[in-house]
Amino acid sequence: MLNALGVTIIFLIIIFIEVPGLIKKKKIKEVVAFFILVAIGYTLNLLVAFDIKITATNKIIEMLIKPIEKIWGK
């Protein structure tokens, strides 16, 4: 439980450092992309903090990239 609290605090610090500057510059697309990536990272870190086994992320990325690779070629 303490691990989850530590992960949450670290992610909140990162958000409070990065987001105000992006909002000030009116970079809404970047804010949305930032929150999507932070949500993915936060979720994966919480799973690790609770000792839940997850599939290697590189396998998931490979699975998502293969169809694109077939379309564009290598």
Biopython code that builds the backbone (N, CA, C, O; Angstrom):
import numpy as np
from Bio.PDB.StructureBuilder import StructureBuilder

atoms = [
    (1, "MET", "N", (0.819, -1.191, 0.000)),
    (1, "MET", "CA", (0.000, 0.000, 0.000)),
    (1, "MET", "C", (0.866, 1.260, 0.000)),
    (1, "MET", "O", (0.534, 2.262, -0.633)),
    (2, "LEU", "N", (1.964, 1.185, 0.712)),
    (2, "LEU", "CA", (2.882, 2.317, 0.772)),
    (2, "LEU", "C", (3.508, 2.582, -0.594)),
    (2, "LEU", "O", (3.767, 3.731, -0.954)),
    (3, "ASN", "N", (3.750, 1.506, -1.355)),
    (3, "ASN", "CA", (4.294, 1.660, -2.709)),
    (3, "ASN", "C", (3.322, 2.440, -3.590)),
    (3, "ASN", "O", (3.736, 3.317, -4.349)),
    (4, "ALA", "N", (2.048, 2.127, -3.492)),
    (4, "ALA", "CA", (1.037, 2.816, -4.300)),
    (4, "ALA", "C", (0.973, 4.299, -3.932)),
    (4, "ALA", "O", (0.809, 5.151, -4.805)),
    (5, "LEU", "N", (1.100, 4.599, -2.669)),
    (5, "LEU", "CA", (1.098, 5.989, -2.224)),
    (5, "LEU", "C", (2.318, 6.725, -2.780)),
    (5, "LEU", "O", (2.211, 7.870, -3.218)),
    (6, "GLY", "N", (3.466, 6.070, -2.760)),
    (6, "GLY", "CA", (4.686, 6.667, -3.312)),
    (6, "GLY", "C", (4.564, 6.926, -4.806)),
    (6, "GLY", "O", (4.960, 7.988, -5.286)),
    (7, "VAL", "N", (4.020, 5.968, -5.540)),
    (7, "VAL", "CA", (3.822, 6.128, -6.987)),
    (7, "VAL", "C", (2.876, 7.292, -7.253)),
    (7, "VAL", "O", (3.124, 8.106, -8.142)),
    (8, "THR", "N", (1.798, 7.372, -6.486)),
    (8, "THR", "CA", (0.825, 8.443, -6.663)),
    (8, "THR", "C", (1.455, 9.809, -6.403)),
    (8, "THR", "O", (1.242, 10.746, -7.172)),
    (9, "ILE", "N", (2.215, 9.925, -5.341)),
    (9, "ILE", "CA", (2.860, 11.198, -5.017)),
    (9, "ILE", "C", (3.832, 11.613, -6.117)),
    (9, "ILE", "O", (3.860, 12.779, -6.510)),
    (10, "ILE", "N", (4.623, 10.674, -6.613)),
    (10, "ILE", "CA", (5.580, 10.990, -7.668)),
    (10, "ILE", "C", (4.858, 11.460, -8.932)),
    (10, "ILE", "O", (5.270, 12.442, -9.549)),
    (11, "PHE", "N", (3.796, 10.773, -9.317)),
    (11, "PHE", "CA", (3.059, 11.170, -10.510)),
    (11, "PHE", "C", (2.381, 12.529, -10.330)),
    (11, "PHE", "O", (2.323, 13.320, -11.271)),
    (12, "LEU", "N", (1.873, 12.802, -9.139)),
    (12, "LEU", "CA", (1.265, 14.110, -8.887)),
    (12, "LEU", "C", (2.294, 15.232, -8.972)),
    (12, "LEU", "O", (2.000, 16.307, -9.495)),
    (13, "ILE", "N", (3.489, 14.989, -8.465)),
    (13, "ILE", "CA", (4.558, 15.987, -8.558)),
    (13, "ILE", "C", (4.888, 16.269, -10.025)),
    (13, "ILE", "O", (5.024, 17.424, -10.429)),
    (14, "ILE", "N", (5.015, 15.211, -10.809)),
    (14, "ILE", "CA", (5.311, 15.378, -12.244)),
    (14, "ILE", "C", (4.203, 16.171, -12.925)),
    (14, "ILE", "O", (4.482, 17.065, -13.724)),
    (15, "ILE", "N", (2.966, 15.856, -12.621)),
    (15, "ILE", "CA", (1.834, 16.563, -13.232)),
    (15, "ILE", "C", (1.845, 18.040, -12.848)),
    (15, "ILE", "O", (1.665, 18.906, -13.705)),
    (16, "PHE", "N", (2.057, 18.333, -11.560)),
    (16, "PHE", "CA", (2.042, 19.720, -11.112)),
    (16, "PHE", "C", (3.217, 20.530, -11.642)),
    (16, "PHE", "O", (3.147, 21.758, -11.689)),
    (17, "ILE", "N", (4.291, 19.865, -12.040)),
    (17, "ILE", "CA", (5.429, 20.569, -12.634)),
    (17, "ILE", "C", (5.184, 20.830, -14.116)),
    (17, "ILE", "O", (5.474, 21.923, -14.602)),
    (18, "GLU", "N", (4.664, 19.860, -14.832)),
    (18, "GLU", "CA", (4.567, 19.945, -16.290)),
    (18, "GLU", "C", (3.313, 20.639, -16.820)),
    (18, "GLU", "O", (3.401, 21.441, -17.749)),
    (19, "VAL", "N", (2.171, 20.348, -16.254)),
    (19, "VAL", "CA", (0.901, 20.799, -16.829)),
    (19, "VAL", "C", (0.705, 22.320, -16.810)),
    (19, "VAL", "O", (0.247, 22.863, -17.816)),
    (20, "PRO", "N", (1.022, 23.029, -15.739)),
    (20, "PRO", "CA", (0.784, 24.478, -15.753)),
    (20, "PRO", "C", (1.476, 25.200, -16.916)),
    (20, "PRO", "O", (0.898, 26.108, -17.512)),
    (21, "GLY", "N", (2.699, 24.803, -17.236)),
    (21, "GLY", "CA", (3.405, 25.430, -18.350)),
    (21, "GLY", "C", (2.733, 25.153, -19.682)),
    (21, "GLY", "O", (2.659, 26.033, -20.540)),
    (22, "LEU", "N", (2.247, 23.939, -19.857)),
    (22, "LEU", "CA", (1.553, 23.594, -21.101)),
    (22, "LEU", "C", (0.233, 24.347, -21.224)),
    (22, "LEU", "O", (-0.126, 24.801, -22.311)),
    (23, "ILE", "N", (-0.483, 24.479, -20.127)),
    (23, "ILE", "CA", (-1.754, 25.203, -20.156)),
    (23, "ILE", "C", (-1.507, 26.688, -20.406)),
    (23, "ILE", "O", (-2.249, 27.334, -21.146)),
    (24, "LYS", "N", (-0.463, 27.222, -19.785)),
    (24, "LYS", "CA", (-0.132, 28.632, -19.961)),
    (24, "LYS", "C", (0.173, 28.947, -21.425)),
    (24, "LYS", "O", (-0.180, 30.014, -21.927)),
    (25, "LYS", "N", (0.837, 27.998, -22.108)),
    (25, "LYS", "CA", (1.176, 28.178, -23.524)),
    (25, "LYS", "C", (0.020, 27.768, -24.444)),
    (25, "LYS", "O", (0.147, 27.812, -25.667)),
    (26, "LYS", "N", (-1.110, 27.368, -23.842)),
    (26, "LYS", "CA", (-2.312, 26.948, -24.564)),
    (26, "LYS", "C", (-2.047, 25.787, -25.521)),
    (26, "LYS", "O", (-2.508, 25.789, -26.662)),
    (27, "LYS", "N", (-1.305, 24.809, -25.042)),
    (27, "LYS", "CA", (-1.001, 23.614, -25.828)),
    (27, "LYS", "C", (-1.921, 22.482, -25.368)),
    (27, "LYS", "O", (-1.509, 21.567, -24.654)),
    (28, "ILE", "N", (-3.156, 22.573, -25.792)),
    (28, "ILE", "CA", (-4.181, 21.635, -25.338)),
    (28, "ILE", "C", (-3.914, 20.217, -25.847)),
    (28, "ILE", "O", (-4.089, 19.257, -25.096)),
    (29, "LYS", "N", (-3.497, 20.069, -27.096)),
    (29, "LYS", "CA", (-3.216, 18.731, -27.629)),
    (29, "LYS", "C", (-2.094, 18.062, -26.845)),
    (29, "LYS", "O", (-2.144, 16.862, -26.576)),
    (30, "GLU", "N", (-1.084, 18.846, -26.481)),
    (30, "GLU", "CA", (0.017, 18.291, -25.710)),
    (30, "GLU", "C", (-0.430, 17.878, -24.311)),
    (30, "GLU", "O", (0.040, 16.875, -23.774)),
    (31, "VAL", "N", (-1.336, 18.652, -23.727)),
    (31, "VAL", "CA", (-1.867, 18.308, -22.398)),
    (31, "VAL", "C", (-2.631, 16.989, -22.471)),
    (31, "VAL", "O", (-2.482, 16.132, -21.599)),
    (32, "VAL", "N", (-3.444, 16.828, -23.503)),
    (32, "VAL", "CA", (-4.213, 15.581, -23.663)),
    (32, "VAL", "C", (-3.259, 14.405, -23.844)),
    (32, "VAL", "O", (-3.421, 13.369, -23.199)),
    (33, "ALA", "N", (-2.265, 14.558, -24.719)),
    (33, "ALA", "CA", (-1.285, 13.488, -24.941)),
    (33, "ALA", "C", (-0.516, 13.190, -23.663)),
    (33, "ALA", "O", (-0.255, 12.028, -23.351)),
    (34, "PHE", "N", (-0.151, 14.228, -22.921)),
    (34, "PHE", "CA", (0.563, 14.063, -21.659)),
    (34, "PHE", "C", (-0.258, 13.234, -20.676)),
    (34, "PHE", "O", (0.261, 12.311, -20.048)),
    (35, "PHE", "N", (-1.555, 13.573, -20.545)),
    (35, "PHE", "CA", (-2.388, 12.839, -19.600)),
    (35, "PHE", "C", (-2.628, 11.393, -20.029)),
    (35, "PHE", "O", (-2.730, 10.506, -19.181)),
    (36, "ILE", "N", (-2.719, 11.151, -21.314)),
    (36, "ILE", "CA", (-2.865, 9.775, -21.796)),
    (36, "ILE", "C", (-1.630, 8.957, -21.427)),
    (36, "ILE", "O", (-1.740, 7.849, -20.903)),
    (37, "LEU", "N", (-0.451, 9.518, -21.706)),
    (37, "LEU", "CA", (0.787, 8.805, -21.392)),
    (37, "LEU", "C", (0.983, 8.653, -19.885)),
    (37, "LEU", "O", (1.450, 7.612, -19.423)),
    (38, "VAL", "N", (0.632, 9.676, -19.124)),
    (38, "VAL", "CA", (0.740, 9.586, -17.662)),
    (38, "VAL", "C", (-0.220, 8.529, -17.128)),
    (38, "VAL", "O", (0.138, 7.777, -16.221)),
    (39, "ALA", "N", (-1.425, 8.457, -17.670)),
    (39, "ALA", "CA", (-2.396, 7.453, -17.217)),
    (39, "ALA", "C", (-1.890, 6.044, -17.488)),
    (39, "ALA", "O", (-2.031, 5.155, -16.649)),
    (40, "ILE", "N", (-1.301, 5.844, -18.662)),
    (40, "ILE", "CA", (-0.735, 4.524, -18.982)),
    (40, "ILE", "C", (0.409, 4.194, -18.028)),
    (40, "ILE", "O", (0.469, 3.098, -17.471)),
    (41, "GLY", "N", (1.306, 5.144, -17.848)),
    (41, "GLY", "CA", (2.445, 4.925, -16.950)),
    (41, "GLY", "C", (2.013, 4.701, -15.515)),
    (41, "GLY", "O", (2.554, 3.833, -14.829)),
    (42, "TYR", "N", (1.048, 5.474, -15.059)),
    (42, "TYR", "CA", (0.550, 5.342, -13.687)),
    (42, "TYR", "C", (-0.082, 3.970, -13.475)),
    (42, "TYR", "O", (0.163, 3.316, -12.461)),
    (43, "THR", "N", (-0.893, 3.542, -14.435)),
    (43, "THR", "CA", (-1.540, 2.235, -14.338)),
    (43, "THR", "C", (-0.515, 1.107, -14.273)),
    (43, "THR", "O", (-0.611, 0.215, -13.430)),
    (44, "LEU", "N", (0.469, 1.158, -15.173)),
    (44, "LEU", "CA", (1.499, 0.115, -15.173)),
    (44, "LEU", "C", (2.297, 0.119, -13.874)),
    (44, "LEU", "O", (2.625, -0.944, -13.347)),
    (45, "ASN", "N", (2.609, 1.296, -13.358)),
    (45, "ASN", "CA", (3.358, 1.379, -12.105)),
    (45, "ASN", "C", (2.546, 0.888, -10.917)),
    (45, "ASN", "O", (3.096, 0.270, -10.005)),
    (46, "LEU", "N", (1.249, 1.154, -10.915)),
    (46, "LEU", "CA", (0.414, 0.624, -9.834)),
    (46, "LEU", "C", (0.337, -0.895, -9.885)),
    (46, "LEU", "O", (0.368, -1.559, -8.849)),
    (47, "LEU", "N", (0.239, -1.442, -11.091)),
    (47, "LEU", "CA", (0.226, -2.901, -11.215)),
    (47, "LEU", "C", (1.517, -3.505, -10.676)),
    (47, "LEU", "O", (1.491, -4.535, -10.004)),
    (48, "VAL", "N", (2.625, -2.877, -10.965)),
    (48, "VAL", "CA", (3.913, -3.353, -10.448)),
    (48, "VAL", "C", (3.959, -3.193, -8.926)),
    (48, "VAL", "O", (4.456, -4.073, -8.224)),
    (49, "ALA", "N", (3.443, -2.076, -8.421)),
    (49, "ALA", "CA", (3.449, -1.819, -6.975)),
    (49, "ALA", "C", (2.632, -2.859, -6.212)),
    (49, "ALA", "O", (2.963, -3.199, -5.076)),
    (50, "PHE", "N", (1.559, -3.366, -6.837)),
    (50, "PHE", "CA", (0.721, -4.380, -6.200)),
    (50, "PHE", "C", (1.127, -5.803, -6.583)),
    (50, "PHE", "O", (0.387, -6.752, -6.324)),
    (51, "ASP", "N", (2.305, -5.953, -7.201)),
    (51, "ASP", "CA", (2.854, -7.262, -7.588)),
    (51, "ASP", "C", (1.917, -8.056, -8.497)),
    (51, "ASP", "O", (1.788, -9.273, -8.363)),
    (52, "ILE", "N", (1.275, -7.358, -9.414)),
    (52, "ILE", "CA", (0.416, -8.019, -10.398)),
    (52, "ILE", "C", (1.247, -8.221, -11.655)),
    (52, "ILE", "O", (1.834, -7.277, -12.183)),
    (53, "LYS", "N", (1.290, -9.462, -12.130)),
    (53, "LYS", "CA", (2.084, -9.753, -13.321)),
    (53, "LYS", "C", (1.388, -9.183, -14.552)),
    (53, "LYS", "O", (0.180, -9.332, -14.738)),
    (54, "ILE", "N", (2.184, -8.531, -15.377)),
    (54, "ILE", "CA", (1.657, -7.953, -16.606)),
    (54, "ILE", "C", (2.495, -8.456, -17.771)),
    (54, "ILE", "O", (3.656, -8.830, -17.609)),
    (55, "THR", "N", (1.880, -8.457, -18.952)),
    (55, "THR", "CA", (2.602, -8.838, -20.155)),
    (55, "THR", "C", (3.677, -7.793, -20.418)),
    (55, "THR", "O", (3.477, -6.604, -20.167)),
    (56, "ALA", "N", (4.795, -8.238, -20.914)),
    (56, "ALA", "CA", (5.862, -7.294, -21.231)),
    (56, "ALA", "C", (5.326, -6.249, -22.205)),
    (56, "ALA", "O", (4.697, -6.588, -23.208)),
    (57, "THR", "N", (5.577, -5.001, -21.908)),
    (57, "THR", "CA", (5.017, -3.928, -22.724)),
    (57, "THR", "C", (5.564, -3.949, -24.143)),
    (57, "THR", "O", (4.886, -3.513, -25.073)),
    (58, "ASN", "N", (6.777, -4.449, -24.320)),
    (58, "ASN", "CA", (7.311, -4.501, -25.681)),
    (58, "ASN", "C", (6.516, -5.472, -26.553)),
    (58, "ASN", "O", (6.418, -5.265, -27.762)),
    (59, "LYS", "N", (5.950, -6.520, -25.969)),
    (59, "LYS", "CA", (5.106, -7.440, -26.739)),
    (59, "LYS", "C", (3.812, -6.752, -27.163)),
    (59, "LYS", "O", (3.327, -6.962, -28.275)),
    (60, "ILE", "N", (3.262, -5.941, -26.288)),
    (60, "ILE", "CA", (2.040, -5.214, -26.618)),
    (60, "ILE", "C", (2.325, -4.212, -27.734)),
    (60, "ILE", "O", (1.538, -4.083, -28.672)),
    (61, "ILE", "N", (3.442, -3.509, -27.633)),
    (61, "ILE", "CA", (3.815, -2.532, -28.661)),
    (61, "ILE", "C", (4.037, -3.229, -29.993)),
    (61, "ILE", "O", (3.584, -2.740, -31.028)),
    (62, "GLU", "N", (4.725, -4.361, -29.985)),
    (62, "GLU", "CA", (4.938, -5.123, -31.217)),
    (62, "GLU", "C", (3.607, -5.517, -31.842)),
    (62, "GLU", "O", (3.445, -5.431, -33.060)),
    (63, "MET", "N", (2.658, -5.948, -31.024)),
    (63, "MET", "CA", (1.356, -6.363, -31.515)),
    (63, "MET", "C", (0.621, -5.184, -32.179)),
    (63, "MET", "O", (-0.085, -5.373, -33.170)),
    (64, "LEU", "N", (0.785, -3.990, -31.642)),
    (64, "LEU", "CA", (0.137, -2.817, -32.205)),
    (64, "LEU", "C", (0.853, -2.303, -33.452)),
    (64, "LEU", "O", (0.214, -1.740, -34.341)),
    (65, "ILE", "N", (2.164, -2.490, -33.529)),
    (65, "ILE", "CA", (2.956, -1.948, -34.635)),
    (65, "ILE", "C", (2.912, -2.842, -35.872)),
    (65, "ILE", "O", (2.999, -2.335, -36.991)),
    (66, "LYS", "N", (2.780, -4.153, -35.703)),
    (66, "LYS", "CA", (2.819, -5.071, -36.839)),
    (66, "LYS", "C", (1.834, -4.720, -37.950)),
    (66, "LYS", "O", (2.232, -4.732, -39.115)),
    (67, "PRO", "N", (0.570, -4.409, -37.658)),
    (67, "PRO", "CA", (-0.332, -4.043, -38.771)),
    (67, "PRO", "C", (0.116, -2.776, -39.502)),
    (67, "PRO", "O", (-0.031, -2.676, -40.720)),
    (68, "ILE", "N", (0.650, -1.832, -38.776)),
    (68, "ILE", "CA", (1.147, -0.591, -39.399)),
    (68, "ILE", "C", (2.346, -0.909, -40.280)),
    (68, "ILE", "O", (2.495, -0.364, -41.373)),
    (69, "GLU", "N", (3.185, -1.791, -39.791)),
    (69, "GLU", "CA", (4.378, -2.205, -40.537)),
    (69, "GLU", "C", (3.991, -2.870, -41.868)),
    (69, "GLU", "O", (4.647, -2.662, -42.889)),
    (70, "LYS", "N", (2.924, -3.667, -41.839)),
    (70, "LYS", "CA", (2.474, -4.335, -43.065)),
    (70, "LYS", "C", (1.980, -3.327, -44.089)),
    (70, "LYS", "O", (2.184, -3.500, -45.291)),
    (71, "ILE", "N", (1.329, -2.271, -43.608)),
    (71, "ILE", "CA", (0.791, -1.246, -44.503)),
    (71, "ILE", "C", (1.922, -0.426, -45.113)),
    (71, "ILE", "O", (1.937, -0.222, -46.327)),
    (72, "TRP", "N", (2.858, 0.043, -44.317)),
    (72, "TRP", "CA", (3.918, 0.926, -44.770)),
    (72, "TRP", "C", (5.133, 0.185, -45.315)),
    (72, "TRP", "O", (5.927, 0.753, -46.065)),
    (73, "GLY", "N", (5.273, -1.050, -44.948)),
    (73, "GLY", "CA", (6.479, -1.795, -45.332)),
    (73, "GLY", "C", (7.578, -1.513, -44.326)),
    (73, "GLY", "O", (7.469, -0.621, -43.485)),
    (74, "LYS", "N", (8.640, -2.300, -44.435)),
    (74, "LYS", "CA", (9.704, -2.148, -43.447)),
    (74, "LYS", "C", (10.839, -1.335, -43.901)),
    (74, "LYS", "O", (11.796, -1.138, -43.152)),
]
sb = StructureBuilder()
sb.init_structure("model")
sb.init_model(0)
sb.init_chain("A")
sb.init_seg("    ")
for serial, (resi, resn, name, xyz) in enumerate(atoms, 1):
    if name == "N":
        sb.init_residue(resn, " ", resi, " ")
    sb.init_atom(name, np.array(xyz, "f"), 0.0, 1.0, " ", f" {name:<3s}", serial, name[0])
structure = sb.get_structure()
